[in-house]
Amino acid sequence: MEHEIIVGLNVEFSVNERAGCAFAICELIQSFIVNEPKNEPYSDQQIVYLLKQEGIDISRRTVAKYREQLNIPSSKKRVYF
């Protein structure tokens, strides 16, 4: 099994474990968006804040990348009237 040391951490994650983490984060992002206020969709930065409340610290760009992988449009394109 291939292992890789993540810089700054004393924990080893296998490639599969890292993929599992990304999948779990994608599920959270999707859950936040499904349950967001329809008249004020969450921006990527607001999703970063929600993830931080869950103990997950990732950048806005990473949230945008995961959101795009899920084929979810940006908040400006998710406004429902």
Contact map, one row per residue, 1 for C-alpha under 8 A:
111000000000010000000000000000000000000000000000000000000000000000000000000000000
111100000000011000000000000000000000000000000000000000000000000000000000000000000
111110000001111000000000000000000000000000000000000000000000000000000000000000000
011111000001111000000000000000000000000000000000000000000000000000000000000000000
001111101111100000000000000000000000000000000000000000000000000000000000000000000
000111111111100000000000000000000000000000000000000000000000000000000000000000000
000011111000000000000000000000000000000000000000000000000000000000000000000000000
000001111100000000000000000000000000000000000000000000000000000000000000000000000
000011111110000000000000000000000000000000000000000000000000000000000000000000000
000011011111000000000000000000000000000000000000000000000000000000000000000000000
000011001111100000000000000000000000000000000000000000000000000000000000000000000
001111000111110000000000000000000000000000000000000000000000000000000000000000000
001111000011111111000000000000000000000000000000000000000000000000000000000000000
111100000001111111000000000000000000000000000000000000000000000000000000000000000
011100000000111111100000000000000000000000000000000000000000000000000000000000000
000000000000111111110000000000000000000000000000000000000000000000000000000000000
000000000000111111111000000000000000000000000000000000000000000000000000000000000
000000000000111111111100000000000000000000000000000000000000000000000000000000000
000000000000001111111110000000000000000000000000000000000000000000000000000000000
000000000000000111111111000000000000000000000000000000000000000000000000000000000
000000000000000011111111100000000000000000000000000000000000000000000000000000000
000000000000000001111111110000000000000000000000000000000000000000000000000000000
000000000000000000111111111000000000000000000000000000000000000000000000000000000
000000000000000000011111111100000000000000000000000000000000000000000000000000000
000000000000000000001111111110000000000000000000000000000000000000000000000000000
000000000000000000000111111111000000000000000000000000000000000001100100000000000
000000000000000000000011111111100000000000000000000000000000000000000000000000000
000000000000000000000001111111110000000000000000001000000000000000000000000000000
000000000000000000000000111111111000000000000010000000000000001000100000000000000
000000000000000000000000011111111100000000000000000000000000000000100100000000000
000000000000000000000000001111111110000000000000000000000000000000000000000000000
000000000000000000000000000111111111000000000010000000000000000000000000000000000
000000000000000000000000000011111111000011000000000000000000000000000000000000000
000000000000000000000000000001111111000000000000000000000000000000000000000000000
000000000000000000000000000000111111100000000000000000000000000000000000000000000
000000000000000000000000000000011111110111000000000000000000000000000000000000000
000000000000000000000000000000000011111111000000000000000000000000000000000000000
000000000000000000000000000000000001111110000000000000000000000000000000000001111
000000000000000000000000000000000000111110000000000000000000000000000000000000111
000000000000000000000000000000000001111111000000000000000000000000000000000000100
000000000000000000000000000000001001111111100000000000000000000000000000001101100
000000000000000000000000000000001001100111111110000000000000000000000000001000000
000000000000000000000000000000000000000011111110000000000000000000000000011000000
000000000000000000000000000000000000000001111111000000000001001100000000011000000
000000000000000000000000000000000000000001111111100000000001000000000000000000000
000000000000000000000000000000000000000001111111110000000000000000000000000000000
000000000000000000000000000010010000000001111111111000000000001000000000000000000
000000000000000000000000000000000000000000011111111100001111001000000000000000000
000000000000000000000000000000000000000000001111111110000000000000000000000000000
000000000000000000000000000000000000000000000111111111000000000000000000000000000
000000000000000000000000000100000000000000000011111111111100000000000000000000000
000000000000000000000000000000000000000000000001111111111100000000000000000000000
000000000000000000000000000000000000000000000000111111110000000000000000000000000
000000000000000000000000000000000000000000000000011111110000000000000000000000000
000000000000000000000000000000000000000000000000001111111000000000000000000000000
000000000000000000000000000000000000000000000000001111111100000000000000000000000
000000000000000000000000000000000000000000000001001100111110000000000000000000000
000000000000000000000000000000000000000000000001001100011111011000000000000000000
000000000000000000000000000000000000000000000001000000001111111000000000000000000
000000000000000000000000000000000000000000011001000000000111111100000000000000000
000000000000000000000000000000000000000000000000000000000011111110000000000000000
000000000000000000000000000000000000000000000000000000000111111111000000000000000
000000000000000000000000000010000000000000010011000000000111111111100000000000000
000000000000000000000000000000000000000000010000000000000001111111110000000000000
000000000000000000000000000000000000000000000000000000000000111111111000000000000
000000000000000000000000010000000000000000000000000000000000011111111100000000000
000000000000000000000000010011000000000000000000000000000000001111111111100000000
000000000000000000000000000000000000000000000000000000000000000111111111100000000
000000000000000000000000000000000000000000000000000000000000000011111111000000000
000000000000000000000000010001000000000000000000000000000000000001111111000000000
000000000000000000000000000000000000000000000000000000000000000000111111100000000
000000000000000000000000000000000000000000000000000000000000000000111111110000000
000000000000000000000000000000000000000000000000000000000000000000110011111111000
000000000000000000000000000000000000000000110000000000000000000000000001111111000
000000000000000000000000000000000000000011110000000000000000000000000000111111100
000000000000000000000000000000000000000010000000000000000000000000000000111111100
000000000000000000000000000000000000000000000000000000000000000000000000111111100
000000000000000000000000000000000000010010000000000000000000000000000000111111110
000000000000000000000000000000000000011110000000000000000000000000000000001111111
000000000000000000000000000000000000011000000000000000000000000000000000000001111
000000000000000000000000000000000000011000000000000000000000000000000000000000111
